[in-house]
Amino acid sequence: MSSSLDGFPEGQVQFDLERGGASVRVDAGLYPLEAIYGAAYVFIDRCFVLLDRADGGAYRVWLSPKKATDEQSVRAMLGELGNELLSCAWRAQIAKESRSIIEAVTARALGGARGAPGLDDLEAFDFSDEAFDDPLGIAMSWEEKYGKKKAEEPKAEAAEPDAEPKP
């Protein structure tokens, strides 16, 4: 016997204690299919999961726990499914919006993985460019900036050992 659960929208969630599971209607306009797959995947270790296309542009997700359960645990499981649906839909939206950035970074990383330039690349390179300006000294190596100072030349007085000491 299928019934609705208190606290969930009418017609969206059906609970069947005899069959030991629950069914959720998910609007395809709100949640992309990839988000539904991602949310359902989280439950496959503890539930049997069935995805079906319902009428009117929606999907139906049936969760049947692998272990015996009561109404309270099914309610918690359905709440977790709702949270996971929202999380997966948000991640899918972020991935969609930042796709060009991800592709650019990946292309640059793979381009750098080619290794050192070949002889043909070096032959075509223009080495006549002058060095760039570095007014802040940022391009200076650590040794040049912080390395040991060269020993200063001895003072003129110390350089004359033949001179007699002054009284």
BELURUR-V583660 format. One record per backbone hydrogen bond with DSSP energy under -0.5 kcal/mol. CO is the residue of the C=O (numbers start at 1). NH is the residue of the N-H. Records with the same first field share a line. If there is no record, write none. Layout:
# BELURUR-V583660
CO: NH / NH
This chain:
# BELURUR-V583660
1: 17
3: 15
5: 8
9: 12 / 13
12: 25
14: 23
15: 3 / 17
16: 20 / 21
20: 65
21: 16
22: 63
23: 14
24: 26 / 61
26: 59
27: 30 / 31
32: 35 / 36
33: 37
34: 38
35: 39
36: 40
37: 41
38: 42
40: 43
41: 44
43: 46 / 47
46: 66
47: 49
48: 64
50: 62
52: 54 / 60
54: 58
57: 28
58: 54
59: 26
60: 52 / 62
61: 24 / 63
62: 50
63: 22
64: 48
70: 74
71: 75
72: 76
73: 77
74: 78
75: 79
76: 80
77: 81
78: 82
79: 83
80: 84
81: 85
82: 86
83: 87
84: 88
85: 89
86: 90
87: 91
88: 92
89: 93
90: 94
91: 95
92: 96
93: 97
94: 98
96: 99
98: 102
99: 103
100: 104
101: 105
102: 106
103: 107
104: 108
105: 109
106: 110
107: 111
108: 112
109: 113
111: 114
112: 115
118: 122
119: 123
120: 124
121: 125
125: 127
126: 129
134: 137
137: 140
141: 145
142: 146 / 147
143: 147
155: 159
156: 160
157: 160
159: 161
160: 163
